[in-house]
Amino acid sequence: MMSCSTTQQKEESQELPEKGFPFYMPKEKPAIKLSKAMERNYDAYMGIQPKYNELYSQFKYTELKGFDYNNHDGTITRRDPSKIIFENGKYYIWYTYRNTKTAPVGGKNAHLATDEIPSSDWDLCDIWYATSKDGFTWEEQGVAIKRPEKPAVGWRSVTTTDILKWKGKYYLYYQGFMEVSGLRGDDCPVAVSYADSPDGPWTPHSEVVIPNGGEGQWDQFSIHDPYPLVHNGKIYLYYKSDSGKGDDLIRLQGLATADNPLGPFTKHPQNPIINSGHETTMFPFKEGIAALVIKDGNEHFTVQYAEDGVNFDIASITELMPVAGGPFIPDAFTDTKDGRGITWGVSHLTNVTEWSKNHAILLRFDCDLSLDVDDQQMKKSQYYRKPAFYYKHGLSKAQKDRVEKQNKELLKNKN
């Protein structure tokens, strides 16, 4: 009688290829026993190498023309750009705009903020917009959504907007601050304004469209980065919230859906639907939704995909991803079942000079996350940087002190 271990060894030997895994990686999953890593390589990604993966890309950046930042003294900021739309023969973009007498005093000094002195980079802001013929040079058009009078939603600051086109009308969703940012965190709900033209005028709905969660829920204090797409005949509005506080704070992504741009919106019962990411950036891809997941969490710097727009899986891992990316998405509102992806957009960078002059700038990013483009330069999976880049990421004083202490203890023990 053959033992269990002998039987198992015989079965495993029968499943293994006689000459091992092929030198040239098969494009189709081979019918042999594979390691978890190789199983994942065939099952989790849209290609066996980055160059074949439609949801892998590097990102290239270009300085934008047309925006002034007052010599980067911290008094002017432009941040959190919306997705880009093409209307009236030109590109449109909306963004958070601050022009104050001073730079922000910082969240820890929020109690020092006044009606003229901002606490944070997104305090005392309005929503402005700009247009462009080529996506590189922009012409600022001025304010789109101005802070309303107190106590209306957003009286303190209106920020982090995104655009929806629905049945011939335009809707701007945004965060509406009703207190100084930093006093209790970034507590704010989502508001919306609407217009017949992307140039406005914009009429405020004057009601909260996505409220904060109930006490003890993950989104009880904030609904950030409202980001609408049209999917499955509905408005899918993705958003971010800060779960936890202090060292336990983690950013998570949620979803609310509606049949009408003014609501009511219903939060998805599986929220949060993405366990990582800072800002929220999504786009239609094939029959589902793809997401750029940056910065925070275990799955930061990944591109993810969900056929149903809810249950996301990692589709690729990359680097230097756009912060607060607002892509140009031609099919964002067409309810497509054949999303073509993205090739460029606008993002922001913060702490441009130093924290005492904290502000953000807008810049262009380019990529190949498109079914219609095959840019193999974007599909390379290695960056080469000069030593100075690495030295900028040096040890802090506390870390140097820790290393020095460890060295002293080693020498002491040796002696």
N, C-alpha and C positions, 0 to 999 in steps of 0.2 A: 504494500500500500504506500503510495507516494505521500510524503508529509506536506503540510500546508505551505511551509517555507519553500520546499522544492517546487511545488506547483506554481507558487507565486513567481519564483525565479524563472521558471520555464515560460510563463505567460509574458513576463516583462521582456525576456530575450526575443520572443516571437514578435513583440510590438516594435522593437528597435530596428532601425534600418541596418542592413549588413555592413555598409561602409560609412555609417554616421551621417550627420546632417550635411546636405550638399554644399559645395563650395560657393555656387551661385544660389542665393536665397530664392526659393520658388515664390513667384508672385501669388500663387494660390496656396492655401493652407494644405500642407502635405498630410496624407492619411497615415501618420506615424505618431507614436507617443512623444509629446513635446513637454518641455519644462513649462512652468507657469509663465515665465517671462516670454517664451516664444508663443505660447497660446495667446497671451495678451497682445503681442505684436501683430497677430493676425486678426484677433477678434475686437480689440478696443479702438484701433485706429483706422483711418480711411486709406492707408497705404503702408506698405511694409518698411518704407524709408521716408524720411521727411520730404524728399523730392517727389514722392508719389502721393503725399498726404495733402488733400485739398484744404484741410483746416490746420495746416502748419505754415507759419511764415516768420521771417524776420521783419523788423520794422525799421524804416528809414525816416529821418526827420529833416525838415526844412524850415528855416526862419520865415515867418510871414511878413509881408510888407503892408503898410497902411495903418499900423497901430503904434501909438505913442505911449510911453510909460513914465514920462516926467523924470527922465534920467534915472529910472529905477530907484527912486527915493522911498518907495513903499506907499505913496499916496494914491496910486492908480493900480487897479488890478483888473484883469480879465481872466475868467476861469470857468470851468464846468460848461464847455460848449455843448450845445444841442447836437442832435444828428443834423446833417445837411440835406436840404431839399433843393431841387432845381425848378424854379418857376419864373415866368416872365423873361426867359432867356438868360437867367443868371442864377448863381448859387446863393442861398440864404442860410445864415447861421445866427443863432441867438446864444447869449452867454451872460453870466453874472458879471456886473460892472460896478466897481467902487471907485469913487473919486472924492477923497476926504482930505481934510487939512493936515492930518498926521497919518503915519503908519499905525497899524493895530497895536494896542498895548499888550495883547496876548490873553489867552483864556484864563490864566492864573490871576490876571489883573482885571478881570471883567468888571469888577466893582468900580474901576476907575473910568469906565466908558461913559460917554455922555451922548447927547444928541448930535454931536459933531465929531467925537472921537470914537473910532470903532474898537471893539474888543478883539475881533478876529478878522481874518482876511475876507470873510463872507458876511460881516456885519455892516449895516448901513449901505446896503447894495440895492441897485435897480437891475432890471433886465434890459440889455441893449441888443441891437442886431446890426449885422453888416452883410454886404453883398459882394459878389466877385464874379468875374467872367472866366477866371482860370483856376481858382482855388489857391493861388499863391499870393496875389495882391488883392487886398480887401478894402472896400470903402465903407467906413462906419456911417450908419444911417441915424444913429441916435437911440433914444429910449423907446422900448416897446411896452414894458410893464413898469410903471412907476410905483413906488411904495404908496399905498393908500393912507388915508388919514386914520389915526387911532380911533376906535379899537378894531378896525377891519383886519381880516386875515392878511398878515404880511406887513403890518404897519411899521415894524422895526427893520425888516429886510426881506427882499424877495430874491431868491437865488436858485441856482441849479435847475434850470429850465429844460424842457424838451418839447418837441413839436409833434402834433398829430394832424393829419389831413383826413377828414371824414365827411363824406357826402357833400363835397364842395366847400366846406368851411374849414377853418384852421383853429387849432386849440393849442395853447401853451400851458403846460402843467409846470408847477414850480413849488418850491418850499416857501412857506409863509411864516416868518419868525414874528412872534408877538412878545418877545422879550430880548434882552441883550444876550447874545450867544456866549455861553460860558458860565452864566450864573447857575444853571442847573445842567449844563451840557449843551446839546444842540437840539432842544425840544422844539419840534415844529410839525404841523400836518401838511398836507398837499392841497393847494388851491389851483384854480384854472381860470383862464380868460380866453375869449373866443373872438374871431374876426372873420370877415368875408374875404380878406386879402392878407397875404403874408406881410404886407406893409401896414396893417392895421386900418383903422383904430381898433384897439382891443377893449372888449367889454368884460369887466370882472364878473365872475359868477357869484362872488361874494359869499360863498359857502365852502366849507371844508369838504373835499370830494373823497379823500381817503383819510380817515381819522387814525389816530394812534391806537394801538392795541389796548386791551383791557389790562387792569392792574395784574402784574406778575407775568404778563406775556412778553415774548421776545421783542416785540416792537412797541412796547408801551410808551416809550418816550419820543420816538422819532420815526418819521417816514421820509427818507432822503432819496434824492436822485430819481424822481419819477421818470419812467422811460416807456413811452407807448409804442406798440406795434399793432397791426391788424392781423389776426390769426384766427382761423376757424370761425370766421364771420363775426368775431367779437373784438373788442378792444382789450388787448393784453397789456396791462401796465405793470412793468417790473419796478421794484424799488429795493433800496438798501435800508437796513436798520442796524443800530449799535446795540448788541445784546451784551449784558453785563456791564461792569464798571471797572475803572482802574486797570490793574494788570490782568483782570479777567475779561476785559472788553474784547469782543470779536465782532467783525462785520459779517452779516449774513444777508442773503438776497431773498426777496419774497415776490409774490405775484398777486395782483388783483384784476378781476375781469369785469366787463360791463357791456351792455348792449347800446349804451348811450354815453357820449363823451362827458356828460355832466353827472353821470352816475344814475342809480347807485352802483358802486363797485363792491364786488364780493371777493374777499380775500380767500385764496386757495386753501383748502383744508390741510394740504401737505406742507404749508409754509413752515420754516424757510425751505426754499427749493434748491438753493446753492449754499454750500457751507463755507465759502471763502469769497474774497474779492473786496474791493474798496468802493470805487464808483461802479455804476451799472452800465454795461454796453452790450446790446444784443442786436442780432440781425437775422432775417429769414435766410435759411439755407436748406436747399432741397425741400423736403416736405415739412421740415421742423424749424427749430430756432437754435442758432449758435450764440455763444456768449464769450466775451473776453473777461477773464477773471484775473484781476491784478492784485498785487500787494498782499493783502491780509489772508490769513488762514492756511491750512494744510495744503490747499490746492491752488495757491497763488501762482501767477505766471503760467496759467493754462488756458487753452481754448477748449470750450466744452460744447456739447451738442445734445439736444433732446428732441426726438422726433415729435413728442407730444407737447413740447414747450414747457415741460414741468420736471421730468425725471432726467437730469443732466448727467452725462458721463464725460470724462476727460477724453478729448480727441487729439490733443497735442500738448507738448510742454515747450515753452519758448522763453524769451528774455527781452528786456528793454521794451516792454509792452506800453502802449499809449495810456497815460494817466487821464482818466475822465474822457475817454475817447468818444468823439461824436462823428461817426462815419457818414459818408455819402452813401445812402441806401435807396436806389431807385425804386425798389419794390417793397419798401417798408409798409405801405398802406394798401397794397393791391390784394391782400389776402392770398398771396401766391402759394401754390403747392410745389413750386419749382424755384425756390430762392436761389439767386445767383451769387450771393456773397458780396464782399467789399474789397476795394483796392486802395482807398485813401480816406482821410478824414482830418479832423482837427482835434488836438488834445491840449492839455495844459501842463505847465511845470511850475512848482511852487518853490519858495526859498531861493529866488533867483540870485540874490546877492548875499544877504545875511538876515538872520531872524529879526533883528531890530528894524529892518526895512522890508518885512515880509510882504510879498505880493506874488501874484501869478501872472504868467504870460501864456499866450496862445501860440501854438506851433502846428505845422502840418505833419501828419504821418502818412507814409505809403506802405503798402503790404501786398501780398497775394493770398487773399482768402476768398478767391473767386473761382467759380467753375468756368469762366470765360477767358481766363488769363493763365498762362504758364510761364511765369517769370522765375527761372531757376536760380537767379541771383538771390531772390527772396527766400528760396528754399534751402539755402546753405544752413548748416546747423552749428557753425563755429564762428565766434567773434574773436578777433585778434585786437588786443588793446595794448597801449604803451604802459611801461612800468608806473608812470605818474598816475594813471587811472587807479591802479591798485593801492598805491601809497596814500591816496586820498581817503581810503577806507581803513585808516590806521586805528590802533588801539586808543581807547579813551584813557584819561588819567587813572580812573578807578581800575581799569583793566591792567594798566602798566603796574600799578601798585600791587595788584593781586599776583602778577607774574614775579615781581621782585620779592614778594613775601614767600612765594613757593620756592624760589631759588635759595633764599636765605635758610629756609627750613631744610632743604636738601643738603646744603653745605654743613649745617649744624649737625644733622644726623650722621653725616659721613665722618665728621670729626669726633 
